[in-house]
Amino acid sequence: MALFGNAHTINPATAQQDYARLLGQGEQVHAAFLLIRDTILFTDRRLILVDKQGITGKKTEYHSVPYRSITHFSVETAGTFDLDAELKIWISGSATPLQKTFTKGVDIYEVQAILTQFVAR
């Protein structure tokens, strides 16, 4: 289980500045979420998963997923005893989904709606 209350939304303009080095020319961040140490960015072109690794978090993996590569996704809402919600994303060519856990600080329905907006184009 993730730590309580550490997940939250990030202002898209702040994320645009913080992650400018990752973005292509003219690429815009439309939504961003901080999940404990990891970050998810929804841009107008792709989904970017920022995965902090190790004890210090200095090592970072940046996973870029073009929306056209997403074959399907699912959300699992939080329950009474399990307070975390999950997002699973299947990418073409991979049988195992990418999984991210959201604590109660993020509305999983909002995440699902944003992903739907970009994948359904």
N, C-alpha and C positions, 0 to 999 in steps of 0.2 A: 504494500500500500504506500502511496506517495505521502509526503508531508502535507499536513492540512494547511489550506489557505495560501499556499505559495504560488499558485497558478493565477494569472490574471492577463487581461488584455493590455496591449501596448499601443500607444498612439501611433497610427501609421506614419505620420510625419517624423516622429522620433525614430522609428524603425528604419525609415528611408535614409536618415542621416547615419544611424549607427551601422547599417549594413551596406552603405553606398558602394563599397569596394566589391561586393558580390553582384551588384545589379548591372545589367546591360544598359546601353545608352537608351534613354527614354523609358526604361522599365520603372513601373510605379508599384509601391507597396500599398495594397488596399486594406489589409488586416494583418495583425500580428498578435501572437500569444506567447507568453513566457510560461514554461512548465517546469517549475523547480529551477533547473539550470539550463534546460534546453529551450529553444525558441522555434516557433513555426511562423513562416512568413507566407502570406498569400499575395503574390504579385499579379499583375495583369497578364503575365506570360507563363508562370510556373509556380510550383509549391517548393519552398526552400525549407529544409529541416536542418536546424543547427544543433548539433549534438556535442555537448561538452563532455569530455572524457577524463578519466583519471581522478585522483583525489583533489588536485588543485584546479582542475578544469581548464588548464592552459592548452591542452591538446584539444582541438576542435575538428569535427568532421562536418562538412557542408554537403548535404545531399540535395541535389536539384532534380525535381520531378516535373517534366512538362505535363500539363494537364491532359494532353492527348494520349499520354501513356497510362493514365489511370483507367483500368477496366471496370472497377466498381469499388465501393467503399461501404463501411457500416459504422454506425455509432451504437454504443451501449451506454445507456443512461445509468446514473448512480442509483443505488438502492438504499434500503433502510440501514443495512449493516455495512455494505460495501459503498463507501462514499465517493469512490472514484468513477469517472466516466471514461470510456475508451473510444478511440478512433482507430479503425483499421482501414488501410488503403492497399488495394491490390494493383500491382503494376504489371503491364504486359510482359511476358517472358519470365515471370517469377511466381512460383506457387505460394510462397510465404508472404503474407501481408506486412507492410510497415505498420507498427503499432505505437500509438502515443496515448499516455494516460493524462487525464485532466482532473484536477481536484475541483472542489466546489466553487472555486473562484472564477471559473469559466463556464459559460452557458454552452453546453455541448450542442444544443439546437442551433445556436448562432454559428458555431463552427461548421455544422452540417449544411446550413443554408449557404454559407460562403463557398464551401467546396462545391455544392450543387451548382451555384451560379457560374463557376469557372469550368467545371467538367462538362456541363450540358451545352456548352457553346457549339 
